[in-house]
Amino acid sequence: SSFPLWGVSQTRGGLLERVQMARLRSLQHPQPWRVFAKIMVLQLAALGPCSQAIYLPGVAPIEYLEGEQVDLKVNKLTSVKTQLPYRYYTLPYCTPPVIQESVENLGEILEGDQIENSPYVLKMMVNETCKVLCKKKLLQEDKDLYKTMIDDGYLVNWLVDNMPAATRYQRRGGSGGGVTYMNGFPVGVAKNGRYYVNNHVKIHLKYHAEPNEYQGFRVVGFEVEPYSMKQASQPDLQEGKQAAICQEDVTYPVFDLNANQEITYTYDIQWTESSIRWASRWDTYLHMTGGQIHWFSILNSLMIMLFLSGMVAMILLRTLHRDITKYNEHATAEEAQEETGWKLVHGDVFRKPRHARWLAVSVGSGVQILGMSVVTLFFALLGVLSPAHRGALLQSMMLLFTFMGVFAGYVSSRLYKVFLGTDWKQTTLLTAFFYPGIFFLIFFILNLFIWGQKSSGAVPFSTMFALLCLWFGISVPLVFLGAYFGFRKPNIELPVRTNQIPRQIPEQPWLIQPIFTSLMGGILPFGAVFTELFFIMSSIWQHQFYYLFGFLALVLVILLITCAEISIALTYFQLTCEDYKWWWRSFLSSASSAFYVFGYSILYFSSRLAIEKFVSTILYFGYMLLMSILFFLLTGSIGML
């Protein structure tokens, strides 16, 4: 399950001998590469035994021998109703002698994960029945906390061998039902004003063995069945303690929170051999219903794209070709006077727009988001960003957004030079700080609300400082680097010269007004991503797994083509009405789809979620506003370019 870092295992003494030999040889034959080699050997010696091997969780399988302990770790308590995670030991659960927190990456911290050890004892292929974990006195404040958590629908999240606990549910329906899995299990249930805590769990673990390939057993499944029960007790003659008797019968009394002053936590362990291989063990969690819906969404988006492609092809192959042919002919004076449409504004079409600097900054930031999205999807398609690597998706997006700052600076500087702008320093500063500053400000304000609720989802100050270091230490210099190369490039040669005196724009019909055309242009890009947006929002706000990156990549390609084609079509219609102010219109015609995204988030909030608390509502709309701004810049930059 682990492999040597440098090919062979080396002791500290062997490394020191190599250092001494390298030093003697370097004194006799001083060469630059030997100095570098000596530095590397010294670094290896300093690492010592810690550098013998490396292990990436979730990448390499772990084999357990029979009877070997398998760690069960606990994660945060989550709720769809509040969207505020809390530490597992916030509730009066049984605690180990020493609580140890696992090392977490940036993505896990931002997601509010807090992975800790637990007192549960699991041993490979060793079954247990009604094993007593601990007994605890229940204070009134503990009961109130349990009631609050049950009312808010909080779920318990466990981990075994990097796999989350899943609860099996039987679907009922005319099609014969089926089995579905939910991540985690509920803290308890409330019925008729009474509260019942799930104080007994049946842990069902699956293992797989291949004696011809490896020794030991691999964990390939982890299911939990929670129960609420009032256990009976009997003396254990072997250990001299009180043992528990667990009855799963319906007639057996359940654990009523109000009627008891003491709670007993018990658990069962059942190991079952499975034919599922280790590489396929996540299929149960990633299996999502609605595959036909995804294909229907793809076909719907393709129809929209084909419709726009046909429209653009008609414009380019028929209208534009005919107009350009006539325009290039040696026309007489009478024919020149009869020119209409876009040919009359050829001397004004590349005139500098109002607020040209802000347009360049917006397009540059959109290219930064586009680069982050494309590279993230590429690695996700390769399987690098699977849910097995908790927090990897969010962490990679943060890092890629940081490194894509070089493209933001380059594109904004190149576009600003087209507008004959000279204040490149201010443009570069705005590209580096304006939109990232808005993102960080929204995130920081929302984090203050989470802090106020004492939730584990609150990002600590150390992580905030790390984000600022990424921003100021890496992203900002890369933006200036890209802007430096962009401004050093020669100006893009425009096909026509701009007239000194701007042409008067005739009165436009209401169908060509900026607000109307922009809002109409945003409908088709939103329609192309509508269905996939529903599944993405369900994975975020209803804590479901999302692993349909293939569908998402297709939708992104369709979105790129749709935004480009709708911008081309609307810009042509605008120019035919002798309105040459197309720069901002081409950006907003596709960027307006972000308004529909935010409008859909309001519909989703009222129809799909049961959020009632003020802070949870602020968190939802704050993060959806952030997502809408990102979508605004992404689609706008595609339409503009």
JOPE-V90142 format. One line per field, one symbol per residue. ss: DSSP state (a for helix, b for strand, c for the rest). psi: psi as a letter, one per 20 degrees, with the letter a starting at -180 (. if undefined). A space follows every 50 residues. Layout:
# JOPE-V90142
ss->???
psi->???
This chain:
# JOPE-V90142
ss->ccbbcccccccaaaaaaaaaaaaaaaaacccaaaaaaaaaaaaaaaaaaa acbbcccccccccbccccbbcbbbccbbcccccccbcaaacccccccccc bccccaaaaacccccbcccccbbccccbbbbbbbbbbccaaaaaaaaaaa acccbbcbbbccbbcbbbbbbccccccbbbbbbcbbcbbbbccbbbbccb bbbbbbbbccccccccbbbbbbbbbbbccccbbbbbccccbbbbbccccc cccccbcccccbbbbbbbbbbbbccccaaaccaaaaccccaaaaaaaaaa aaaaaaaaaaaaaaaaaaaaaaaaaaaaccccaaaaacccaaaaaccccc cccccaaaaaaaaaaaaaaaaaaaaaaaaaaccccccccccaaaaaaaaa aaacaaaaaaaaaaaaaacccccaaaaaaaaaaaaaaaaaaaaaaaaaaa aaccccccccaaaaaaaaaaaaaaaaaaaaaaaaaaaacccccccccccc cccccccccaaacaaaaaaaaaaaaaaaaaaaaaaaaaaaacccccccaa aaaaaaaaaaaaaaaaaaaaaaaaaaccccccaaaaaaaaacaaaaaaaa aaaaaaaacccccaaaaaaaaaaaaaaaaaaaaaaaaaaac
psi->iqqqhkhqpqrhghhhhhggghgghhhhmoqghhgghhgghhhhhhhbhi kgqqpopigpqppprpiqpopoqqaqpqphhhkoqqqgjhqmrpqrgppp pqpqrhghghijpnprrripopppkoqqplppgrpqporhhgghgggghg hjlqqpprppljpqpqppqpqprhjjbapqqpprqqhaqppljqpppnjp pooopqqqpnhihrqaqppjqoqpoqqoqnqrqqpohgikrprqoppjqh iqprophhjqiqppprqqppppqqiprhijiihghioprkhhhghhgghg hhggghghghghhggghfggggghghhiqnqrhghhhjprbhhijhiihk qprqlhghgggggghhhghggggghghghhhijhlqihnpihghghgggh hghjhhhghgghgghhhhjkqhmhghghghhhhfghhgghggggghhggh ghjkqiipprhhhghhhhhgghhggghhghghhghghhqqqppqhqqpqh pqqpprpqrhhjqggghghhhigghghhjgghhghghhhgijlqqoklhg ghgghgghgggggghhggghhghghhjkojmighhhghhhhihhhhghhh hgghghhhqkphqgghgggghghhgghhgghghghghghg.
